[in-house]
Structure formats: structure tokens, C-alpha cells
Amino acid sequence: MRVQQRPIRALSMWVRRQPPKVKAFLGVVSGMATLVLLRFIVHDHDNLFVAAEAVHSIGISVLIYKLIKEKTCA
């Protein structure tokens, strides 16, 4: 008897088997869908702006840390 996989694991295995162009397309489509959902869910756009700036500052901090400690951003 075959054990059924969990849906998320099956989806992740399917995505892994896809070529890079399909993965890029899926990434762009999911990003656009996320933006559309955020547009309808978030009513106070000031909070969204503050959250976006916080994410950018965290990313820049990580890059600076990697440059200082490891001398590379890879």
C-alpha cells in the first residue's frame, strides 16, 4: 500500500523538478498575487510602508555584517 504524501511536500517536490524558467515564472506570479492580496487586505498603507522600510534596513544590515565579517556577500 502506497503512503500518500503531504500536499506541501508534494508541491515542493513538483517545484524542484521544474526547469529554472518555470521556477522564475512561478516566483513572479506568486509575488504579483501577494502584492494584489496585500492591496486588498491592508487598508492603512502607512503601516505597509513602515514594514517595507524595516525589511529593507534588515537586509542592508545583513549585507553589511557579511561584508565586515566574511569579506563577501555570497
C-alpha positions as CSV (number, residue, x, y, z in Angstrom):
1,M,0.0,0.0,0.0
2,R,1.4,3.4,-1.0
3,V,1.6,6.1,1.6
4,Q,0.2,9.4,0.5
5,Q,2.4,12.4,0.6
6,R,1.5,15.6,2.4
7,P,0.3,18.3,-0.1
8,I,3.0,20.8,0.8
9,R,5.8,18.2,0.3
10,A,4.2,17.0,-3.0
11,L,4.1,20.7,-4.2
12,S,7.7,21.4,-3.1
13,M,8.9,18.2,-4.9
14,W,7.0,19.2,-8.1
15,V,8.6,22.7,-8.0
16,R,12.1,21.2,-7.5
17,R,11.6,19.1,-10.7
18,Q,10.7,22.2,-12.8
19,P,13.3,24.0,-15.0
20,P,14.7,27.3,-13.8
21,K,12.5,29.3,-16.2
22,V,9.3,27.8,-14.8
23,K,10.5,28.4,-11.3
24,A,11.2,32.1,-12.1
25,F,7.7,32.4,-13.7
26,L,6.1,30.9,-10.6
27,G,8.1,33.2,-8.4
28,V,7.0,36.3,-10.4
29,V,3.3,35.2,-10.4
30,S,3.3,34.4,-6.7
31,G,4.9,37.8,-5.9
32,M,2.3,39.6,-8.0
33,A,-0.5,37.7,-6.3
34,T,0.9,38.6,-2.9
35,L,1.0,42.3,-3.9
36,V,-2.6,42.1,-5.1
37,L,-3.7,40.4,-1.9
38,L,-1.8,43.0,0.3
39,R,-3.5,45.8,-1.7
40,F,-7.0,44.4,-0.7
41,I,-6.1,43.4,2.8
42,V,-4.1,46.4,4.1
43,H,-6.2,49.5,4.5
44,D,-3.7,51.7,6.2
45,H,-0.8,51.9,3.7
46,D,1.4,53.8,6.2
47,N,1.9,50.6,8.1
48,L,2.8,48.7,5.0
49,F,5.4,51.4,4.1
50,V,7.0,51.2,7.6
51,A,7.1,47.4,7.3
52,A,8.8,47.6,3.9
53,E,11.4,50.0,5.2
54,A,12.1,47.8,8.1
55,V,12.6,44.8,5.9
56,H,15.0,46.8,3.7
57,S,17.0,48.0,6.7
58,I,17.3,44.4,8.0
59,G,18.5,43.3,4.5
60,I,21.1,46.0,4.3
61,S,22.3,45.3,7.9
62,V,22.8,41.6,6.9
63,L,24.8,42.6,3.9
64,I,27.0,45.0,5.9
65,Y,27.5,42.3,8.5
66,K,28.6,39.7,5.9
67,L,30.9,42.2,4.3
68,I,32.6,43.1,7.6
69,K,32.8,39.5,9.0
70,E,33.3,37.4,5.9
71,K,34.5,39.9,3.3
72,T,31.9,38.6,0.8
73,C,28.2,38.8,0.3
74,A,27.9,35.4,-1.2
